[in-house]
Amino acid sequence: MTKLKLGPIADDKPMKIALELPAALHRDLTDYGRLLAEGGAPIEPAKLIVPMLERFISSDRGFAKARRTTG
């Protein structure tokens, strides 16, 4: 089993996102979704974006510190 930073993706109400991704990033997200699914149905790149951003923001110590000091 591959150790990935993201855990299971919640099956939420879908939302529409319109953004352009570089082709290489889209391929990486597609591969990540396939690995995260562990043999099940691959997770679409759009469903990975929010959890990845949430994880990034929650682990950014500089952001947390700046947020505390600007209050």
Gaussian input, Z-matrix of N, CA and C with variables (Angstrom, degrees):
# hf/3-21g

backbone

0 1
 N
 C     1     B1
 C     2     B2     1     A1
 N     3     B3     2     A2     1     D1
 C     4     B4     3     A3     2     D2
 C     5     B5     4     A4     3     D3
 N     6     B6     5     A5     4     D4
 C     7     B7     6     A6     5     D5
 C     8     B8     7     A7     6     D6
 N     9     B9     8     A8     7     D7
 C    10    B10     9     A9     8     D8
 C    11    B11    10    A10     9     D9
 N    12    B12    11    A11    10    D10
 C    13    B13    12    A12    11    D11
 C    14    B14    13    A13    12    D12
 N    15    B15    14    A14    13    D13
 C    16    B16    15    A15    14    D14
 C    17    B17    16    A16    15    D15
 N    18    B18    17    A17    16    D16
 C    19    B19    18    A18    17    D17
 C    20    B20    19    A19    18    D18
 N    21    B21    20    A20    19    D19
 C    22    B22    21    A21    20    D20
 C    23    B23    22    A22    21    D21
 N    24    B24    23    A23    22    D22
 C    25    B25    24    A24    23    D23
 C    26    B26    25    A25    24    D24
 N    27    B27    26    A26    25    D25
 C    28    B28    27    A27    26    D26
 C    29    B29    28    A28    27    D27
 N    30    B30    29    A29    28    D28
 C    31    B31    30    A30    29    D29
 C    32    B32    31    A31    30    D30
 N    33    B33    32    A32    31    D31
 C    34    B34    33    A33    32    D32
 C    35    B35    34    A34    33    D33
 N    36    B36    35    A35    34    D34
 C    37    B37    36    A36    35    D35
 C    38    B38    37    A37    36    D36
 N    39    B39    38    A38    37    D37
 C    40    B40    39    A39    38    D38
 C    41    B41    40    A40    39    D39
 N    42    B42    41    A41    40    D40
 C    43    B43    42    A42    41    D41
 C    44    B44    43    A43    42    D42
 N    45    B45    44    A44    43    D43
 C    46    B46    45    A45    44    D44
 C    47    B47    46    A46    45    D45
 N    48    B48    47    A47    46    D46
 C    49    B49    48    A48    47    D47
 C    50    B50    49    A49    48    D48
 N    51    B51    50    A50    49    D49
 C    52    B52    51    A51    50    D50
 C    53    B53    52    A52    51    D51
 N    54    B54    53    A53    52    D52
 C    55    B55    54    A54    53    D53
 C    56    B56    55    A55    54    D54
 N    57    B57    56    A56    55    D55
 C    58    B58    57    A57    56    D56
 C    59    B59    58    A58    57    D57
 N    60    B60    59    A59    58    D58
 C    61    B61    60    A60    59    D59
 C    62    B62    61    A61    60    D60
 N    63    B63    62    A62    61    D61
 C    64    B64    63    A63    62    D62
 C    65    B65    64    A64    63    D63
 N    66    B66    65    A65    64    D64
 C    67    B67    66    A66    65    D65
 C    68    B68    67    A67    66    D66
 N    69    B69    68    A68    67    D67
 C    70    B70    69    A69    68    D68
 C    71    B71    70    A70    69    D69
 N    72    B72    71    A71    70    D70
 C    73    B73    72    A72    71    D71
 C    74    B74    73    A73    72    D72
 N    75    B75    74    A74    73    D73
 C    76    B76    75    A75    74    D74
 C    77    B77    76    A76    75    D75
 N    78    B78    77    A77    76    D76
 C    79    B79    78    A78    77    D77
 C    80    B80    79    A79    78    D78
 N    81    B81    80    A80    79    D79
 C    82    B82    81    A81    80    D80
 C    83    B83    82    A82    81    D81
 N    84    B84    83    A83    82    D82
 C    85    B85    84    A84    83    D83
 C    86    B86    85    A85    84    D84
 N    87    B87    86    A86    85    D85
 C    88    B88    87    A87    86    D86
 C    89    B89    88    A88    87    D87
 N    90    B90    89    A89    88    D88
 C    91    B91    90    A90    89    D89
 C    92    B92    91    A91    90    D90
 N    93    B93    92    A92    91    D91
 C    94    B94    93    A93    92    D92
 C    95    B95    94    A94    93    D93
 N    96    B96    95    A95    94    D94
 C    97    B97    96    A96    95    D95
 C    98    B98    97    A97    96    D96
 N    99    B99    98    A98    97    D97
 C   100   B100    99    A99    98    D98
 C   101   B101   100   A100    99    D99
 N   102   B102   101   A101   100   D100
 C   103   B103   102   A102   101   D101
 C   104   B104   103   A103   102   D102
 N   105   B105   104   A104   103   D103
 C   106   B106   105   A105   104   D104
 C   107   B107   106   A106   105   D105
 N   108   B108   107   A107   106   D106
 C   109   B109   108   A108   107   D107
 C   110   B110   109   A109   108   D108
 N   111   B111   110   A110   109   D109
 C   112   B112   111   A111   110   D110
 C   113   B113   112   A112   111   D111
 N   114   B114   113   A113   112   D112
 C   115   B115   114   A114   113   D113
 C   116   B116   115   A115   114   D114
 N   117   B117   116   A116   115   D115
 C   118   B118   117   A117   116   D116
 C   119   B119   118   A118   117   D117
 N   120   B120   119   A119   118   D118
 C   121   B121   120   A120   119   D119
 C   122   B122   121   A121   120   D120
 N   123   B123   122   A122   121   D121
 C   124   B124   123   A123   122   D122
 C   125   B125   124   A124   123   D123
 N   126   B126   125   A125   124   D124
 C   127   B127   126   A126   125   D125
 C   128   B128   127   A127   126   D126
 N   129   B129   128   A128   127   D127
 C   130   B130   129   A129   128   D128
 C   131   B131   130   A130   129   D129
 N   132   B132   131   A131   130   D130
 C   133   B133   132   A132   131   D131
 C   134   B134   133   A133   132   D132
 N   135   B135   134   A134   133   D133
 C   136   B136   135   A135   134   D134
 C   137   B137   136   A136   135   D135
 N   138   B138   137   A137   136   D136
 C   139   B139   138   A138   137   D137
 C   140   B140   139   A139   138   D138
 N   141   B141   140   A140   139   D139
 C   142   B142   141   A141   140   D140
 C   143   B143   142   A142   141   D141
 N   144   B144   143   A143   142   D142
 C   145   B145   144   A144   143   D143
 C   146   B146   145   A145   144   D144
 N   147   B147   146   A146   145   D145
 C   148   B148   147   A147   146   D146
 C   149   B149   148   A148   147   D147
 N   150   B150   149   A149   148   D148
 C   151   B151   150   A150   149   D149
 C   152   B152   151   A151   150   D150
 N   153   B153   152   A152   151   D151
 C   154   B154   153   A153   152   D152
 C   155   B155   154   A154   153   D153
 N   156   B156   155   A155   154   D154
 C   157   B157   156   A156   155   D155
 C   158   B158   157   A157   156   D156
 N   159   B159   158   A158   157   D157
 C   160   B160   159   A159   158   D158
 C   161   B161   160   A160   159   D159
 N   162   B162   161   A161   160   D160
 C   163   B163   162   A162   161   D161
 C   164   B164   163   A163   162   D162
 N   165   B165   164   A164   163   D163
 C   166   B166   165   A165   164   D164
 C   167   B167   166   A166   165   D165
 N   168   B168   167   A167   166   D166
 C   169   B169   168   A168   167   D167
 C   170   B170   169   A169   168   D168
 N   171   B171   170   A170   169   D169
 C   172   B172   171   A171   170   D170
 C   173   B173   172   A172   171   D171
 N   174   B174   173   A173   172   D172
 C   175   B175   174   A174   173   D173
 C   176   B176   175   A175   174   D174
 N   177   B177   176   A176   175   D175
 C   178   B178   177   A177   176   D176
 C   179   B179   178   A178   177   D177
 N   180   B180   179   A179   178   D178
 C   181   B181   180   A180   179   D179
 C   182   B182   181   A181   180   D180
 N   183   B183   182   A182   181   D181
 C   184   B184   183   A183   182   D182
 C   185   B185   184   A184   183   D183
 N   186   B186   185   A185   184   D184
 C   187   B187   186   A186   185   D185
 C   188   B188   187   A187   186   D186
 N   189   B189   188   A188   187   D187
 C   190   B190   189   A189   188   D188
 C   191   B191   190   A190   189   D189
 N   192   B192   191   A191   190   D190
 C   193   B193   192   A192   191   D191
 C   194   B194   193   A193   192   D192
 N   195   B195   194   A194   193   D193
 C   196   B196   195   A195   194   D194
 C   197   B197   196   A196   195   D195
 N   198   B198   197   A197   196   D196
 C   199   B199   198   A198   197   D197
 C   200   B200   199   A199   198   D198
 N   201   B201   200   A200   199   D199
 C   202   B202   201   A201   200   D200
 C   203   B203   202   A202   201   D201
 N   204   B204   203   A203   202   D202
 C   205   B205   204   A204   203   D203
 C   206   B206   205   A205   204   D204
 N   207   B207   206   A206   205   D205
 C   208   B208   207   A207   206   D206
 C   209   B209   208   A208   207   D207
 N   210   B210   209   A209   208   D208
 C   211   B211   210   A210   209   D209
 C   212   B212   211   A211   210   D210

   B1=1.4520
   B2=1.5261
   B3=1.3115
   B4=1.4553
   B5=1.5220
   B6=1.3379
   B7=1.4665
   B8=1.5193
   B9=1.3285
   B10=1.4554
   B11=1.5191
   B12=1.3342
   B13=1.4585
   B14=1.5209
   B15=1.3273
   B16=1.4604
   B17=1.5112
   B18=1.3080
   B19=1.4530
   B20=1.5171
   B21=1.3162
   B22=1.4665
   B23=1.5292
   B24=1.3220
   B25=1.4526
   B26=1.5283
   B27=1.3469
   B28=1.4598
   B29=1.5239
   B30=1.3129
   B31=1.4597
   B32=1.5226
   B33=1.3349
   B34=1.4625
   B35=1.5084
   B36=1.2927
   B37=1.4498
   B38=1.5344
   B39=1.3143
   B40=1.4588
   B41=1.5174
   B42=1.2998
   B43=1.4526
   B44=1.5133
   B45=1.3036
   B46=1.4511
   B47=1.5187
   B48=1.3301
   B49=1.4540
   B50=1.5202
   B51=1.3085
   B52=1.4650
   B53=1.5218
   B54=1.3178
   B55=1.4454
   B56=1.5166
   B57=1.3063
   B58=1.4580
   B59=1.5188
   B60=1.3195
   B61=1.4552
   B62=1.5197
   B63=1.3153
   B64=1.4601
   B65=1.5303
   B66=1.3224
   B67=1.4660
   B68=1.5285
   B69=1.3196
   B70=1.4746
   B71=1.5285
   B72=1.3288
   B73=1.4632
   B74=1.5232
   B75=1.3142
   B76=1.4678
   B77=1.5247
   B78=1.3335
   B79=1.4755
   B80=1.5252
   B81=1.3355
   B82=1.4696
   B83=1.5175
   B84=1.3330
   B85=1.4628
   B86=1.5257
   B87=1.3169
   B88=1.4629
   B89=1.5303
   B90=1.3216
   B91=1.4691
   B92=1.5245
   B93=1.3379
   B94=1.4597
   B95=1.5279
   B96=1.3275
   B97=1.4623
   B98=1.5155
   B99=1.3314
   B100=1.4590
   B101=1.5296
   B102=1.3339
   B103=1.4704
   B104=1.5237
   B105=1.3292
   B106=1.4598
   B107=1.5276
   B108=1.3152
   B109=1.4688
   B110=1.5218
   B111=1.3302
   B112=1.4714
   B113=1.5240
   B114=1.3086
   B115=1.4520
   B116=1.5144
   B117=1.3235
   B118=1.4685
   B119=1.5186
   B120=1.3091
   B121=1.4685
   B122=1.5228
   B123=1.3275
   B124=1.4690
   B125=1.5233
   B126=1.3200
   B127=1.4621
   B128=1.5212
   B129=1.3178
   B130=1.4562
   B131=1.5312
   B132=1.3327
   B133=1.4643
   B134=1.5260
   B135=1.3330
   B136=1.4683
   B137=1.5308
   B138=1.3327
   B139=1.4657
   B140=1.5276
   B141=1.3168
   B142=1.4642
   B143=1.5254
   B144=1.3188
   B145=1.4639
   B146=1.5284
   B147=1.3240
   B148=1.4665
   B149=1.5328
   B150=1.3428
   B151=1.4679
   B152=1.5295
   B153=1.3313
   B154=1.4679
   B155=1.5202
   B156=1.3269
   B157=1.4635
   B158=1.5214
   B159=1.3349
   B160=1.4668
   B161=1.5219
   B162=1.3204
   B163=1.4634
   B164=1.5234
   B165=1.3200
   B166=1.4561
   B167=1.5304
   B168=1.3262
   B169=1.4632
   B170=1.5231
   B171=1.3253
   B172=1.4640
   B173=1.5310
   B174=1.3226
   B175=1.4719
   B176=1.5288
   B177=1.3289
   B178=1.4646
   B179=1.5295
   B180=1.3217
   B181=1.4615
   B182=1.5242
   B183=1.3248
   B184=1.4642
   B185=1.5167
   B186=1.3229
   B187=1.4586
   B188=1.5249
   B189=1.3386
   B190=1.4685
   B191=1.5180
   B192=1.3192
   B193=1.4654
   B194=1.5254
   B195=1.3248
   B196=1.4523
   B197=1.5214
   B198=1.3103
   B199=1.4649
   B200=1.5148
   B201=1.3451
   B202=1.4786
   B203=1.5175
   B204=1.3182
   B205=1.4645
   B206=1.5302
   B207=1.3287
   B208=1.4657
   B209=1.5186
   B210=1.2985
   B211=1.3967
   B212=1.4187
   A1=109.38
   A2=116.33
   A3=122.11
   A4=109.73
   A5=117.03
   A6=122.00
   A7=107.99
   A8=116.82
   A9=122.15
   A10=109.96
   A11=117.03
   A12=121.15
   A13=112.53
   A14=117.60
   A15=120.22
   A16=110.40
   A17=115.41
   A18=121.24
   A19=108.98
   A20=117.28
   A21=120.33
   A22=111.57
   A23=116.15
   A24=121.85
   A25=108.18
   A26=116.10
   A27=120.87
   A28=109.48
   A29=115.23
   A30=119.98
   A31=107.93
   A32=114.95
   A33=122.43
   A34=112.21
   A35=112.35
   A36=121.11
   A37=106.87
   A38=119.09
   A39=120.66
   A40=112.41
   A41=115.84
   A42=121.99
   A43=109.54
   A44=115.86
   A45=119.90
   A46=109.81
   A47=114.94
   A48=121.85
   A49=107.03
   A50=115.35
   A51=119.25
   A52=108.35
   A53=115.69
   A54=120.85
   A55=109.24
   A56=114.76
   A57=119.85
   A58=109.14
   A59=115.76
   A60=121.89
   A61=108.89
   A62=116.92
   A63=118.16
   A64=108.79
   A65=116.38
   A66=121.04
   A67=111.78
   A68=116.80
   A69=120.34
   A70=110.86
   A71=117.35
   A72=120.42
   A73=110.32
   A74=117.46
   A75=120.39
   A76=110.72
   A77=116.96
   A78=119.96
   A79=110.31
   A80=116.49
   A81=119.86
   A82=111.24
   A83=117.25
   A84=120.39
   A85=111.53
   A86=116.66
   A87=121.26
   A88=109.84
   A89=117.18
   A90=121.01
   A91=111.19
   A92=116.93
   A93=121.11
   A94=110.08
   A95=116.44
   A96=120.81
   A97=112.53
   A98=116.60
   A99=120.84
   A100=110.14
   A101=116.95
   A102=120.54
   A103=111.69
   A104=116.52
   A105=120.48
   A106=111.09
   A107=116.94
   A108=121.28
   A109=112.72
   A110=117.94
   A111=122.88
   A112=112.92
   A113=116.82
   A114=120.68
   A115=114.57
   A116=117.60
   A117=120.54
   A118=109.73
   A119=115.31
   A120=119.53
   A121=108.79
   A122=117.75
   A123=120.45
   A124=111.63
   A125=116.19
   A126=122.18
   A127=107.96
   A128=116.26
   A129=121.62
   A130=110.59
   A131=117.36
   A132=120.63
   A133=113.80
   A134=118.28
   A135=120.67
   A136=111.89
   A137=117.60
   A138=120.79
   A139=112.21
   A140=117.50
   A141=121.16
   A142=112.36
   A143=116.94
   A144=120.72
   A145=112.16
   A146=118.76
   A147=120.93
   A148=111.85
   A149=119.82
   A150=118.28
   A151=112.51
   A152=116.69
   A153=118.84
   A154=110.63
   A155=116.92
   A156=119.59
   A157=111.40
   A158=117.25
   A159=120.56
   A160=110.66
   A161=116.54
   A162=121.11
   A163=110.66
   A164=116.27
   A165=121.31
   A166=110.37
   A167=117.04
   A168=120.30
   A169=111.36
   A170=117.96
   A171=120.10
   A172=112.63
   A173=117.20
   A174=119.37
   A175=112.86
   A176=117.56
   A177=121.15
   A178=109.19
   A179=116.10
   A180=121.40
   A181=112.01
   A182=116.09
   A183=119.73
   A184=111.55
   A185=116.85
   A186=121.66
   A187=110.15
   A188=117.05
   A189=121.05
   A190=110.37
   A191=116.88
   A192=120.81
   A193=110.69
   A194=116.62
   A195=120.08
   A196=111.33
   A197=116.29
   A198=120.93
   A199=110.90
   A200=116.75
   A201=120.54
   A202=111.20
   A203=117.96
   A204=121.06
   A205=112.80
   A206=117.94
   A207=119.59
   A208=111.32
   A209=116.10
   A210=128.62
   A211=126.86
   D1=131.65
   D2=-179.98
   D3=-79.23
   D4=134.70
   D5=178.23
   D6=-86.88
   D7=109.44
   D8=179.60
   D9=-111.33
   D10=154.86
   D11=-179.98
   D12=-69.29
   D13=-32.83
   D14=179.35
   D15=-87.63
   D16=145.02
   D17=173.82
   D18=-95.20
   D19=-161.00
   D20=179.61
   D21=-58.54
   D22=143.99
   D23=179.43
   D24=-92.59
   D25=126.05
   D26=179.17
   D27=-65.73
   D28=140.42
   D29=178.82
   D30=-88.55
   D31=81.09
   D32=-177.72
   D33=-86.96
   D34=175.97
   D35=171.20
   D36=-62.64
   D37=127.33
   D38=-177.25
   D39=-67.50
   D40=150.63
   D41=175.99
   D42=-133.21
   D43=150.82
   D44=-178.67
   D45=-91.36
   D46=136.33
   D47=177.66
   D48=-130.44
   D49=132.17
   D50=176.58
   D51=-118.42
   D52=108.97
   D53=176.20
   D54=-154.63
   D55=157.30
   D56=177.83
   D57=-101.44
   D58=134.54
   D59=177.58
   D60=-116.90
   D61=143.87
   D62=170.97
   D63=-60.94
   D64=146.91
   D65=-177.25
   D66=-56.14
   D67=-40.33
   D68=-178.91
   D69=-63.72
   D70=-40.11
   D71=178.96
   D72=-67.37
   D73=-39.67
   D74=177.51
   D75=-61.77
   D76=-42.07
   D77=177.38
   D78=-61.86
   D79=-42.76
   D80=179.08
   D81=-62.38
   D82=-43.83
   D83=178.63
   D84=-63.99
   D85=-38.85
   D86=177.94
   D87=-62.74
   D88=-45.39
   D89=177.79
   D90=-64.04
   D91=-40.97
   D92=179.33
   D93=-61.47
   D94=-45.46
   D95=178.94
   D96=-61.73
   D97=-36.26
   D98=177.68
   D99=-67.17
   D100=-44.06
   D101=-179.91
   D102=-68.27
   D103=-39.30
   D104=-179.25
   D105=-65.74
   D106=-30.48
   D107=-179.30
   D108=-72.03
   D109=-14.85
   D110=178.51
   D111=48.89
   D112=52.33
   D113=176.25
   D114=90.41
   D115=-10.97
   D116=176.42
   D117=-83.86
   D118=-162.06
   D119=178.21
   D120=-68.14
   D121=128.87
   D122=-179.61
   D123=-57.23
   D124=145.61
   D125=178.06
   D126=-87.26
   D127=130.68
   D128=-178.31
   D129=-64.63
   D130=144.53
   D131=178.72
   D132=-52.75
   D133=-39.30
   D134=-178.65
   D135=-61.02
   D136=-31.20
   D137=179.75
   D138=-77.32
   D139=-13.59
   D140=179.60
   D141=-88.07
   D142=-24.07
   D143=-170.82
   D144=-62.09
   D145=-49.35
   D146=-177.75
   D147=-63.81
   D148=-49.99
   D149=179.06
   D150=-61.35
   D151=-35.14
   D152=178.82
   D153=-66.90
   D154=-42.74
   D155=178.20
   D156=-65.88
   D157=-41.04
   D158=177.33
   D159=-60.82
   D160=-43.86
   D161=179.78
   D162=-64.52
   D163=-43.49
   D164=179.24
   D165=-60.12
   D166=-49.86
   D167=-177.82
   D168=-65.59
   D169=-40.99
   D170=-178.35
   D171=-68.69
   D172=-21.76
   D173=-179.19
   D174=-102.61
   D175=3.94
   D176=-179.03
   D177=-88.59
   D178=99.52
   D179=-176.36
   D180=-63.72
   D181=-37.70
   D182=178.55
   D183=-61.73
   D184=-40.92
   D185=177.97
   D186=-64.22
   D187=-46.08
   D188=-179.13
   D189=-61.37
   D190=-42.42
   D191=-179.35
   D192=-66.03
   D193=-45.36
   D194=179.42
   D195=-63.39
   D196=-37.24
   D197=179.35
   D198=-65.58
   D199=-39.62
   D200=178.46
   D201=-66.61
   D202=-40.02
   D203=-174.93
   D204=-78.97
   D205=-22.54
   D206=179.16
   D207=-93.74
   D208=-7.67
   D209=173.29
   D210=41.62

